[in-house]
Amino acid sequence: FSVCSHRRKQEHELFISQFSKSLCSEITKEVLKECIKDTAASEMQHALEDKAACIARCSEEECNRLMEETLENAIFQLAKDTLEVEVLRFRKFVKRWRDVVAVRRQLKRQMRAFPAGPCCVDPRFKLKALAPSAPSPLRPDLLAQGVVNLGNAGNVAVSCTRCLHVLASPHILLLPCPVGA
């Protein structure tokens, strides 16, 4: 009986030992699973928070970059438009200036050519027409026809009223003058 009981006792202790090891192993596995779950959930939450912070930081940086780029483009376009307007104004100024210079040159040329001979004089006799000549005495027969002798410049037709006035005032001396004066 004692051997049997001793054997039973040993088997029982062996069983308890194996059972406790098995139970300890299962409890360890469960605790380990729970710790892994908690750690994984914590790490997942931390990763999500990091991701949200990174997105917010990147979004802010990207927003600032886009804002700077847009402002640079707007400033560049404004400067370009302003420069184009100024260039157009400068071109108009230069064109006006060139026109004024051209008019002055033309006027200088005209002044150099002054006094021009009467347009009614034959080109072959223009030099003679420009030479000063003493006015010839008034001839009543030419005045009656409405013609005044200008010496080298030729003859000029005048209106009848003017002829009558000249005929009535013998003290008026006709001097040669350019046509149109």
C-alpha positions in Angstrom: 0.0 0.0 0.0 2.8 2.4 0.7 4.4 1.8 -2.6 1.2 2.3 -4.3 0.5 5.4 -2.4 3.9 6.6 -2.9 3.6 6.0 -6.6 0.3 7.7 -6.7 1.7 10.6 -4.8 4.6 10.8 -7.3 2.2 10.6 -10.2 0.0 13.1 -8.6 3.0 15.5 -8.1 4.1 14.8 -11.6 0.7 15.5 -12.9 0.4 18.7 -10.8 3.9 19.7 -12.0 3.0 19.1 -15.6 -0.4 20.7 -15.2 1.1 23.7 -13.5 3.8 24.0 -16.2 1.1 23.8 -18.9 -1.1 26.2 -17.1 1.8 28.6 -16.5 2.7 28.3 -20.2 -0.9 29.1 -21.3 -1.1 32.0 -18.8 2.3 33.3 -20.1 1.1 33.0 -23.6 -2.1 34.9 -22.8 -0.3 37.6 -20.9 2.2 37.8 -23.7 -0.6 38.1 -26.3 -2.3 40.9 -24.2 1.0 42.7 -23.9 1.7 42.4 -27.6 -1.8 43.6 -28.4 -1.4 46.6 -26.0 2.0 47.4 -27.4 0.8 47.0 -31.0 -2.2 49.2 -30.3 0.0 51.8 -28.6 2.5 51.7 -31.4 -0.2 51.9 -34.0 -1.8 54.9 -32.2 1.7 56.6 -32.0 2.3 55.9 -35.7 -1.1 57.4 -36.6 -0.3 60.5 -34.5 3.1 60.8 -36.2 1.5 60.4 -39.6 -1.1 63.1 -38.8 1.6 65.4 -37.5 3.8 64.8 -40.6 0.8 65.4 -42.9 -0.1 68.6 -41.0 3.6 69.7 -41.1 4.0 68.8 -44.8 0.7 70.4 -45.6 1.7 73.6 -43.9 5.1 73.5 -45.7 3.5 72.8 -49.0 0.9 75.5 -48.4 3.7 78.0 -47.6 5.7 76.9 -50.7 2.6 77.2 -52.9 1.8 80.7 -51.4 5.4 81.9 -52.1 5.3 80.5 -55.6 2.0 82.2 -56.3 3.2 85.5 -54.9 6.4 85.3 -56.9 4.4 84.7 -60.1 2.0 87.5 -59.3 4.9 89.9 -58.5 6.7 88.9 -61.7 3.6 89.4 -63.8 2.9 92.8 -62.2 6.5 93.9 -62.8 6.3 92.6 -66.4 3.1 94.5 -67.1 4.5 97.6 -65.5 7.6 97.3 -67.6 5.6 96.9 -70.8 3.6 100.0 -70.0 6.7 102.0 -69.3 8.3 100.7 -72.6 5.2 101.7 -74.5 5.3 105.2 -72.9 9.1 105.5 -73.7 8.4 104.4 -77.3 5.7 107.0 -77.7 8.0 109.6 -76.2 10.8 108.6 -78.6 8.4 108.6 -81.6 7.2 112.1 -80.6 10.8 113.3 -80.1 11.8 111.8 -83.5 8.8 113.5 -85.2 9.8 116.9 -83.6 13.4 116.4 -84.7 12.2 115.6 -88.2 10.0 118.7 -88.3 12.9 120.8 -87.1 15.2 119.3 -89.7 12.6 120.0 -92.4 12.2 123.5 -91.1 16.0 124.0 -91.1 16.1 122.8 -94.7 13.3 125.1 -95.7 15.1 128.0 -93.9 18.3 127.2 -95.8 16.4 127.3 -99.1 14.8 130.6 -98.1 14.1 133.0 -99.8 12.5 130.8 -102.4 11.9 132.3 -105.8 8.3 132.9 -106.9 6.7 129.7 -108.0 5.4 131.3 -111.1 8.9 131.9 -112.4 10.3 129.6 -115.0 13.0 127.4 -113.4 15.6 128.6 -116.0 15.2 132.2 -114.6 14.9 131.5 -110.9 18.5 132.7 -110.2 17.7 136.0 -112.0 14.4 136.2 -110.1 16.2 135.9 -106.8 18.7 138.7 -107.6 17.5 142.0 -106.3 16.3 144.5 -108.8 15.0 148.0 -108.6 11.3 148.1 -109.0 10.3 149.5 -112.3 8.1 152.5 -112.4 4.4 151.8 -112.3 2.9 151.7 -115.7 -0.8 152.7 -115.8 -1.4 150.6 -118.9 -0.2 147.4 -117.1 -2.1 148.4 -113.9 -5.3 148.8 -115.9 -4.8 145.2 -117.1 -4.3 144.1 -113.4 -0.5 143.4 -113.8 2.3 144.7 -111.7 5.9 144.4 -112.8 8.2 143.0 -110.1 11.5 143.5 -111.9 13.6 140.3 -112.1 10.8 138.4 -110.2 8.4 138.8 -113.1 4.9 140.1 -113.3 2.1 139.5 -110.8 -1.6 139.8 -111.4 -3.6 141.8 -108.8 -7.2 142.3 -108.1 -9.1 145.2 -109.8 -9.9 146.9 -106.5 -6.2 146.9 -105.6 -5.3 148.3 -109.0 -7.8 151.1 -108.6 -6.4 151.9 -105.2 -2.9 152.0 -106.5 -3.9 154.1 -109.5 -5.7 156.5 -107.1 -2.6 156.8 -104.8 0.4 157.7 -107.0 2.7 157.9 -103.9 2.5 154.1 -103.2 5.6 152.4 -104.4 5.3 148.6 -105.1 8.2 146.5 -103.9 8.9 143.0 -105.0 7.5 140.5 -102.5 7.2 136.7 -102.6 3.9 135.3 -103.8 1.5 134.5 -101.0 2.8 137.2 -98.6 
